[in-house]
């Protein structure tokens, strides 16, 4: 039965898509069967993992899966171990679909119901989320076993953490009692800036039991993953080196959780 992990925070620019993509890639490389679910209408995770142009998935996305009530026909197979349920701009209309056509009363469980038939086919389901506490984000949280909170080393990201954790807590108390916070991953740390270092420390002091030990630094090679991809990238080992420690920590927490 798949373990479902959402990568989330309602602020943009904290590295959610990069982290979700790298995590999916690493799990698949280790031989796990992985489904990466793109719940962001920007579709960047879909592009990163499939190396297809945005229009490749026109009318073959997770939105069509919601409408039809079946996800399997819309899954793109990257390789034997890595599959993607892609998104495009039209996912922005999900809320309208949920409140005008979706028949079930609890709109927050639509993704949970959609993924349920797939869970015995995968080891991990990794969900990328949009930069807002909208229906796609709430559905991702309610469908998950674990949430990884991403926090850029900045005041706005720091301020977003408690609101996001409140949303997770509400989901756990009212909808998804098995939900756990796997941890807070501090990202985009610029070692040249004193304020960035300060927020790494502040977040660690505020959430000492939740923060992962590893802190993801800004690196040019990591930033270029969106351009170079994950498959024929000559600097991939350099780009992913710091994510190896996060991967190990996360797997320890998930397996022991």
Buried (B, 14 or more C-beta within 10 A) or exposed (E): EBBBBBBBBBBBBBBBBBBBBBBBBBBBBEEBBBBBBBBBBBBBBBBBBBEBEBEBBEEBBBBBBBEEEEBEEBBBEBEEBBBBBBBBBBBBEBBEBBEEEBEEEEBBBBBBBBBEEBBEBBBBBBBBBBBEBBBBBBBBBBBBBBBBBBBBBBEEBBEBBEEBBEBBEBBBEEBBEEBBBBBBBBBBBBEEEEEBBEBBEEBBEEBEEBBBEBBBBBBEBBBBBEEBBBEEBEBBEBBBEBBEBBBBBBBEBBEEE
